[in-house]
Amino acid sequence: MIELSHLHKKFGQRPAVNDLTLTVPRGEVFGLLGHNGAGKSTTIGMMLGQVWPTGGEVKVCGYDVTTHRAKALQKVGAIFEAPAFYDYLSGRRNLEILSHYTAPPSKERIREVVDWVGLTGREQTPVKTYSHGMRARLALAQALLPQPELLILDEPGSGLDPEGIAEMRQTILRLHRELGLTILLSSHLLTEVEQLCTRIAVLHHGEKVFDGAIADVKAAHGRVALRTKDFARATVFLRQAGLISGSEGTEFILLNDGATIAEITRALVEAGHPVDGIWTREQTLEDFYLELVKSAPTAPKHN
């Protein structure tokens, strides 16, 4: 659904996106992560034809956005930047007006998307009376009007309270499950990305530093929690025995390739190190992300 090939974007001499190659297959919920200024919004802007690339290729739904923008975006719905509404008009009237910039939908379609996002019963009231969560749902309804196959959501949970975030998560999951939409999600809410996405890419200073499955992230490369009387002494023994490559803090050990928890436990007990507890510790997306950006290269210099 999305194919970016050696994509570049400079603003003056400042590189915002540098040699980005990325693929989002049909039917996937894909997360695009990165700190403020990492290039996420610039990348999404290029996908939507609102930012012109300096170099490379952007294909959406099989069409090059720079040469066939209308065809590329015909089946795309998006929430990009802060949605703007006419506060004095009803939610329904906003949808009618905003949709006229493209192809006006039927009354039935408007009623359908209002129901999908949970605004039934409030669609006739002025938007100025809407909560932040309701405005977010109205923005999602607008994105759904063209009956998209691809949904691009830039920070859909921004500013929402915990209840609103949970509601937005359930709505996105339902859209993916019941309508089969391909969804690209950009968000700072790592716990939400972890629950929603099957695969992620991480941008850092405009460059891709990771692209892979959430399941691989959680594998945590042999990270094991160990509780023993003398952690420091036990880790020295395990390192000398060739079973671990190192430790983190006073709780985690990093297993060498091929080493098992059973083997670690047996070696410790036989050497007189009591084991109070030992278990595989699943890495969170937040753990992975923070470690990744900490070790990533600093921003490239420019003239």
Sine and cosine of phi, psi and omega as CSV:
sin_phi,cos_phi,sin_psi,cos_psi,sin_omega,cos_omega
0.00,0.00,-0.57,0.82,0.04,-1.00
-0.78,-0.63,0.77,-0.63,0.07,-1.00
-0.73,-0.69,0.92,-0.38,0.08,-1.00
-0.94,-0.33,0.77,-0.63,-0.06,-1.00
-0.78,-0.62,0.91,-0.41,0.05,-1.00
0.74,0.67,0.76,0.65,-0.09,-1.00
-0.99,0.16,0.73,-0.68,0.03,-1.00
-0.78,-0.63,0.56,-0.83,0.17,-0.99
-0.53,-0.85,0.82,-0.57,0.08,-1.00
-0.88,-0.47,0.62,-0.79,0.17,-0.98
-0.94,-0.34,0.98,-0.20,-0.18,-0.98
0.93,0.36,-0.84,-0.54,0.06,-1.00
-0.99,-0.17,0.02,1.00,-0.05,-1.00
-1.00,-0.01,0.88,-0.48,0.04,-1.00
-0.97,0.23,0.84,-0.54,0.04,-1.00
-0.99,-0.12,-0.58,0.82,0.07,-1.00
-0.69,-0.72,0.76,-0.66,-0.11,-0.99
-0.79,-0.62,0.94,-0.34,0.12,-0.99
0.80,0.60,0.80,0.61,-0.05,-1.00
-1.00,-0.01,0.86,-0.51,0.11,-0.99
-0.87,-0.49,0.81,-0.59,-0.13,-0.99
-0.43,-0.90,0.62,-0.78,0.04,-1.00
-0.77,-0.63,0.75,-0.67,0.10,-1.00
-0.88,-0.47,0.95,-0.31,-0.03,-1.00
-0.95,0.32,0.35,-0.94,0.05,-1.00
-0.87,0.50,0.66,-0.75,0.09,-1.00
1.00,0.07,0.03,1.00,-0.07,-1.00
-0.99,-0.11,0.48,-0.88,0.22,-0.98
-0.97,-0.25,0.95,-0.32,-0.19,-0.98
-0.92,-0.40,0.74,-0.67,0.00,-1.00
-0.98,-0.22,0.72,-0.69,0.07,-1.00
-0.92,-0.39,0.91,-0.42,-0.13,-0.99
-0.90,-0.44,0.37,-0.93,0.06,-1.00
0.36,-0.93,0.40,-0.92,0.01,-1.00
-0.95,0.31,0.12,-0.99,0.09,-1.00
-0.86,0.51,0.78,-0.63,-0.02,-1.00
1.00,0.03,0.09,1.00,-0.03,-1.00
-0.97,0.23,-0.28,0.96,0.01,-1.00
0.92,-0.39,0.08,1.00,-0.06,-1.00
-0.89,0.46,-0.80,0.60,-0.06,-1.00
-0.92,0.40,-0.58,0.82,0.06,-1.00
-0.89,0.45,-0.67,0.74,0.02,-1.00
-0.89,0.46,-0.72,0.70,0.02,-1.00
-0.90,0.43,-0.64,0.77,0.05,-1.00
-0.85,0.53,-0.62,0.79,0.04,-1.00
-0.94,0.34,-0.58,0.82,0.06,-1.00
-0.89,0.45,-0.56,0.83,-0.07,-1.00
-1.00,-0.06,0.07,1.00,0.03,-1.00
0.96,0.29,0.29,0.96,0.01,-1.00
-0.99,-0.13,-0.26,0.97,0.08,-1.00
-0.80,-0.60,0.76,-0.65,-0.07,-1.00
-1.00,-0.01,0.81,-0.58,-0.02,-1.00
-0.93,0.37,0.51,-0.86,0.10,-1.00
-0.98,0.20,-0.53,0.85,0.02,-1.00
-0.28,-0.96,0.24,-0.97,0.01,-1.00
1.00,-0.03,-0.14,-0.99,-0.11,-0.99
-0.76,-0.65,0.66,-0.75,0.06,-1.00
-0.83,-0.55,0.91,-0.41,0.06,-1.00
-0.90,-0.45,0.74,-0.67,0.06,-1.00
-0.77,-0.64,0.78,-0.63,-0.03,-1.00
0.81,0.58,0.55,0.84,0.08,-1.00
1.00,0.03,-0.06,1.00,-0.03,-1.00
-0.89,-0.45,0.56,-0.83,0.08,-1.00
-0.95,0.30,0.84,-0.54,-0.08,-1.00
-0.91,0.40,-0.54,0.84,-0.07,-1.00
-0.97,0.26,-0.40,0.92,-0.03,-1.00
-0.92,-0.38,-0.40,0.91,-0.01,-1.00
-0.71,-0.70,0.84,0.54,-0.12,-0.99
-0.85,0.52,-0.72,0.70,-0.06,-1.00
-0.87,0.49,-0.71,0.71,0.01,-1.00
-0.93,0.38,-0.64,0.77,-0.03,-1.00
-0.89,0.45,-0.59,0.81,-0.12,-0.99
-0.97,-0.23,0.11,0.99,-0.06,-1.00
-0.86,0.51,-0.59,0.80,-0.03,-1.00
-0.92,-0.40,0.58,0.81,-0.02,-1.00
-0.87,-0.50,0.75,-0.66,0.16,-0.99
-0.91,-0.40,0.53,-0.85,-0.09,-1.00
-0.51,-0.86,0.56,-0.83,0.29,-0.96
-0.91,-0.41,0.94,-0.34,-0.08,-1.00
-0.75,-0.67,0.83,-0.56,-0.07,-1.00
0.88,0.47,-0.21,-0.98,-0.10,-1.00
-0.98,0.19,0.89,-0.46,0.02,-1.00
-0.89,0.46,0.69,-0.73,0.00,-1.00
-0.94,-0.34,0.76,-0.65,0.00,-1.00
-0.80,-0.61,0.32,-0.95,0.13,-0.99
-1.00,0.08,0.97,-0.24,-0.15,-0.99
-0.89,0.46,-0.50,0.87,-0.08,-1.00
-0.99,0.13,-0.15,0.99,0.02,-1.00
-0.99,-0.17,0.31,-0.95,0.02,-1.00
-0.95,0.31,0.28,-0.96,0.06,-1.00
-0.86,0.51,-0.67,0.74,0.01,-1.00
-0.89,0.45,-0.69,0.73,-0.02,-1.00
-0.92,0.40,-0.58,0.81,0.09,-1.00
-0.87,0.50,-0.70,0.72,0.00,-1.00
-0.89,0.45,-0.64,0.77,0.01,-1.00
-0.90,0.44,-0.71,0.70,-0.04,-1.00
-0.93,0.37,-0.75,0.67,-0.07,-1.00
-0.92,0.40,-0.52,0.86,-0.01,-1.00
-0.96,0.27,-0.30,0.95,-0.02,-1.00
-0.95,0.31,-0.21,0.98,0.08,-1.00
-0.95,0.32,-0.34,0.94,0.02,-1.00
-0.89,-0.46,-0.93,-0.36,0.04,-1.00
-0.90,-0.43,0.87,-0.49,-0.03,-1.00
-0.86,0.51,0.80,-0.60,0.00,-1.00
-0.99,0.11,0.26,-0.97,0.05,-1.00
-0.97,0.25,0.29,-0.96,0.07,-1.00
-0.87,0.49,-0.58,0.81,0.01,-1.00
-0.90,0.44,-0.64,0.77,0.00,-1.00
-0.92,0.39,-0.65,0.76,0.04,-1.00
-0.89,0.46,-0.70,0.71,0.02,-1.00
-0.87,0.49,-0.62,0.79,-0.02,-1.00
-0.91,0.41,-0.73,0.68,-0.04,-1.00
-0.95,0.32,-0.55,0.84,0.07,-1.00
-0.87,0.49,-0.65,0.76,0.03,-1.00
-0.93,0.37,-0.64,0.77,-0.01,-1.00
-0.85,0.53,-0.65,0.76,-0.08,-1.00
-1.00,-0.07,0.03,1.00,0.10,-0.99
0.99,0.16,0.52,0.85,0.02,-1.00
-0.95,-0.30,0.13,0.99,0.01,-1.00
-0.86,0.51,0.78,-0.63,-0.05,-1.00
0.98,-0.18,-0.32,0.95,0.02,-1.00
-0.88,-0.48,0.02,1.00,-0.10,-1.00
-0.93,0.36,-0.32,0.95,-0.02,-1.00
-1.00,-0.08,-0.05,1.00,-0.01,-1.00
-1.00,-0.05,0.45,-0.89,-0.04,-1.00
-0.88,0.48,0.59,-0.81,-0.02,-1.00
-0.90,0.44,-0.44,0.90,0.00,-1.00
-0.89,0.45,-0.31,0.95,0.03,-1.00
-1.00,-0.02,-0.06,1.00,-0.06,-1.00
-0.98,0.22,0.58,-0.82,0.16,-0.99
-0.96,0.26,0.16,-0.99,0.02,-1.00
-0.87,0.49,-0.63,0.77,0.01,-1.00
-0.90,0.43,-0.62,0.78,0.02,-1.00
-0.92,0.38,-0.60,0.80,0.04,-1.00
-0.91,0.42,-0.61,0.79,0.04,-1.00
-0.90,0.43,-0.63,0.78,0.02,-1.00
-0.94,0.35,-0.55,0.83,0.06,-1.00
-0.92,0.40,-0.63,0.78,0.06,-1.00
-0.89,0.46,-0.64,0.77,0.03,-1.00
-0.92,0.40,-0.62,0.78,0.05,-1.00
-0.87,0.49,-0.67,0.74,0.03,-1.00
-0.88,0.48,-0.65,0.76,0.00,-1.00
-0.92,0.40,-0.45,0.89,-0.05,-1.00
-1.00,0.06,-0.24,0.97,-0.09,-1.00
-0.83,0.56,-0.67,0.74,-0.05,-1.00
-0.98,0.21,0.25,0.97,-0.04,-1.00
0.80,0.60,0.87,0.50,-0.12,-0.99
-0.95,0.31,0.40,-0.92,0.20,-0.98
-0.99,-0.17,-0.39,0.92,0.03,-1.00
-0.83,-0.56,0.76,-0.65,0.02,-1.00
-0.89,-0.47,0.85,-0.53,0.02,-1.00
-0.94,-0.35,0.89,-0.46,-0.11,-0.99
-0.86,-0.51,0.93,-0.38,0.01,-1.00
-0.99,-0.16,0.96,-0.28,-0.01,-1.00
0.80,0.60,0.84,0.54,-0.04,-1.00
-0.93,0.38,-0.34,0.94,-0.01,-1.00
-0.99,-0.15,0.16,0.99,-0.07,-1.00
-0.89,0.46,0.80,-0.60,0.06,-1.00
0.99,0.16,-0.02,1.00,-0.02,-1.00
-0.99,0.13,0.50,-0.87,0.10,-0.99
-0.98,0.19,0.17,-0.99,-0.05,-1.00
-0.80,0.60,-0.61,0.79,0.02,-1.00
-0.92,0.40,-0.66,0.75,0.02,-1.00
-0.91,0.41,-0.62,0.79,0.04,-1.00
-0.89,0.45,-0.69,0.72,0.01,-1.00
-0.89,0.45,-0.65,0.76,0.02,-1.00
-0.90,0.43,-0.68,0.74,0.01,-1.00
-0.90,0.44,-0.65,0.76,0.02,-1.00
-0.87,0.50,-0.74,0.68,-0.02,-1.00
-0.90,0.43,-0.59,0.80,0.03,-1.00
-0.91,0.42,-0.70,0.72,0.01,-1.00
-0.89,0.46,-0.69,0.72,0.02,-1.00
-0.89,0.46,-0.63,0.78,-0.01,-1.00
-0.93,0.36,-0.63,0.78,0.04,-1.00
-0.89,0.45,-0.65,0.76,0.01,-1.00
-0.93,0.36,-0.70,0.72,-0.08,-1.00
-0.94,0.33,-0.72,0.69,-0.15,-0.99
-1.00,-0.05,-0.46,0.89,0.00,-1.00
-0.96,-0.27,-0.17,0.99,0.02,-1.00
0.92,0.38,0.47,0.88,-0.04,-1.00
-0.95,0.32,0.56,-0.83,0.24,-0.97
-1.00,0.08,0.74,-0.67,-0.10,-0.99
-0.78,-0.63,0.80,-0.59,0.17,-0.99
-0.97,-0.26,0.85,-0.53,-0.11,-0.99
-0.85,-0.52,0.85,-0.53,0.12,-0.99
-0.96,-0.29,0.80,-0.59,-0.09,-1.00
-0.38,-0.93,0.51,-0.86,0.16,-0.99
-1.00,0.01,-0.17,0.99,-0.06,-1.00
-1.00,0.07,1.00,0.02,-0.16,-0.99
-0.91,0.42,-0.56,0.83,0.02,-1.00
-0.91,0.40,-0.55,0.84,0.05,-1.00
-0.94,0.34,-0.69,0.72,0.04,-1.00
-0.86,0.52,-0.66,0.75,-0.01,-1.00
-0.88,0.47,-0.58,0.81,-0.03,-1.00
-0.99,0.11,-0.38,0.92,-0.11,-0.99
-0.99,-0.17,-0.60,0.80,-0.25,-0.97
-0.99,-0.13,0.50,-0.87,0.10,-1.00
-0.99,-0.10,-0.46,0.89,-0.01,-1.00
-0.56,-0.83,0.43,-0.90,-0.02,-1.00
-0.67,-0.74,0.36,-0.93,0.24,-0.97
-0.77,-0.63,0.61,-0.79,0.01,-1.00
-0.91,-0.42,0.81,-0.59,0.08,-1.00
-0.98,-0.20,0.62,-0.79,0.02,-1.00
-0.60,-0.80,0.91,-0.43,-0.06,-1.00
0.79,0.61,0.67,0.74,0.10,-1.00
0.99,0.12,-0.03,1.00,-0.02,-1.00
-0.89,-0.46,0.56,-0.83,0.04,-1.00
-0.98,0.22,0.83,-0.56,0.00,-1.00
-0.92,-0.38,-0.14,0.99,0.09,-1.00
-0.36,-0.93,0.58,-0.81,0.08,-1.00
-0.48,-0.88,0.94,-0.34,-0.04,-1.00
-0.08,-1.00,-0.06,-1.00,-0.07,-1.00
-0.99,0.15,0.57,-0.82,0.08,-1.00
-0.86,0.52,-0.60,0.80,0.01,-1.00
-0.87,0.50,-0.61,0.79,0.02,-1.00
-0.94,0.35,-0.59,0.80,0.04,-1.00
-0.88,0.48,-0.69,0.73,-0.07,-1.00
-0.96,0.29,-0.29,0.96,-0.02,-1.00
-0.88,0.47,-0.51,0.86,0.17,-0.99
0.90,0.43,0.40,0.91,0.12,-0.99
0.60,0.80,0.85,0.52,0.13,-0.99
0.96,0.29,0.48,0.88,0.00,-1.00
-1.00,0.08,0.83,-0.55,-0.10,-1.00
-0.75,-0.66,0.70,-0.72,0.08,-1.00
-1.00,0.09,0.71,-0.70,-0.02,-1.00
-0.74,-0.67,0.80,-0.60,0.10,-0.99
-0.90,-0.43,0.87,-0.50,0.00,-1.00
-0.51,-0.86,0.26,-0.97,-0.11,-0.99
-0.87,0.49,-0.70,0.72,-0.02,-1.00
-0.80,-0.61,1.00,0.00,-0.10,-1.00
-0.88,0.48,-0.71,0.71,-0.05,-1.00
-0.87,0.49,-0.72,0.70,-0.01,-1.00
-0.92,0.40,-0.63,0.78,0.00,-1.00
-0.90,0.43,-0.64,0.77,-0.02,-1.00
-0.94,0.35,-0.57,0.82,0.09,-1.00
-0.87,0.49,-0.71,0.70,0.02,-1.00
-0.88,0.48,-0.72,0.70,-0.05,-1.00
-0.92,0.40,-0.58,0.81,0.04,-1.00
-0.92,0.39,-0.69,0.73,0.03,-1.00
-0.90,0.44,-0.51,0.86,0.01,-1.00
-0.99,0.16,-0.08,1.00,0.03,-1.00
0.97,0.24,0.36,0.93,-0.05,-1.00
-1.00,-0.10,-0.43,0.90,-0.01,-1.00
-0.77,-0.64,0.40,-0.92,0.04,-1.00
-0.99,-0.14,-0.24,0.97,-0.01,-1.00
0.17,-0.99,-0.17,-0.99,0.00,-1.00
-0.59,-0.80,0.30,-0.95,0.04,-1.00
-0.78,-0.63,0.86,-0.52,-0.01,-1.00
0.89,0.46,-0.64,-0.77,0.00,-1.00
-0.88,-0.48,0.43,0.90,-0.07,-1.00
-0.67,-0.75,-0.52,0.85,-0.15,-0.99
-0.94,-0.33,0.64,-0.77,0.14,-0.99
-0.88,-0.47,0.48,-0.88,-0.02,-1.00
-0.93,-0.36,0.94,-0.35,-0.09,-1.00
-0.95,0.32,0.62,-0.78,0.17,-0.99
-0.94,0.33,0.38,-0.93,0.04,-1.00
-0.84,0.55,0.76,-0.65,0.04,-1.00
1.00,-0.07,-0.34,0.94,0.01,-1.00
-0.96,0.27,0.58,-0.82,-0.01,-1.00
-0.86,-0.51,0.32,-0.95,0.04,-1.00
-0.89,0.46,-0.63,0.77,0.00,-1.00
-0.88,0.47,-0.66,0.75,0.00,-1.00
-0.92,0.39,-0.66,0.75,0.04,-1.00
-0.88,0.47,-0.73,0.68,-0.03,-1.00
-0.87,0.49,-0.74,0.68,-0.02,-1.00
-0.88,0.48,-0.69,0.72,-0.02,-1.00
-0.90,0.44,-0.67,0.75,0.00,-1.00
-0.90,0.43,-0.74,0.67,-0.03,-1.00
-0.89,0.46,-0.68,0.73,-0.01,-1.00
-0.91,0.41,-0.46,0.89,0.01,-1.00
-1.00,-0.01,0.06,1.00,0.06,-1.00
1.00,0.05,0.33,0.94,0.05,-1.00
-0.98,-0.21,0.95,-0.31,-0.01,-1.00
-0.91,0.42,0.68,-0.73,0.01,-1.00
-0.95,-0.31,0.94,-0.35,0.02,-1.00
-0.99,0.13,-0.45,0.89,0.02,-1.00
-0.12,-0.99,0.57,-0.82,0.06,-1.00
-0.44,-0.90,0.78,-0.63,-0.04,-1.00
-0.37,-0.93,0.44,-0.90,0.07,-1.00
-0.94,0.35,0.73,-0.68,-0.01,-1.00
-0.96,-0.29,0.92,-0.39,0.00,-1.00
-0.95,0.31,0.78,-0.62,-0.01,-1.00
-0.97,0.23,0.69,-0.72,0.08,-1.00
-0.99,0.11,0.31,-0.95,0.06,-1.00
-0.89,0.46,-0.59,0.81,0.02,-1.00
-0.89,0.46,-0.71,0.70,0.06,-1.00
-0.82,0.57,-0.77,0.64,-0.06,-1.00
-0.88,0.47,-0.73,0.68,-0.07,-1.00
-0.89,0.46,-0.74,0.67,-0.03,-1.00
-0.89,0.45,-0.65,0.76,0.03,-1.00
-0.92,0.39,-0.62,0.79,-0.03,-1.00
-0.91,0.41,-0.76,0.65,-0.06,-1.00
-0.95,0.31,-0.45,0.90,0.04,-1.00
-0.92,0.40,-0.59,0.81,-0.04,-1.00
-1.00,-0.06,-0.11,0.99,-0.04,-1.00
-0.96,0.28,0.41,-0.91,0.02,-1.00
-0.87,0.49,0.43,-0.90,0.05,-1.00
-0.96,0.28,0.14,-0.99,-0.06,-1.00
-0.86,0.51,0.69,-0.73,0.02,-1.00
-0.91,0.41,0.58,-0.82,0.04,-1.00
-0.97,0.22,0.49,-0.87,0.05,-1.00
-0.62,-0.79,0.36,-0.93,-0.05,-1.00
-0.97,0.23,0.00,0.00,0.00,0.00
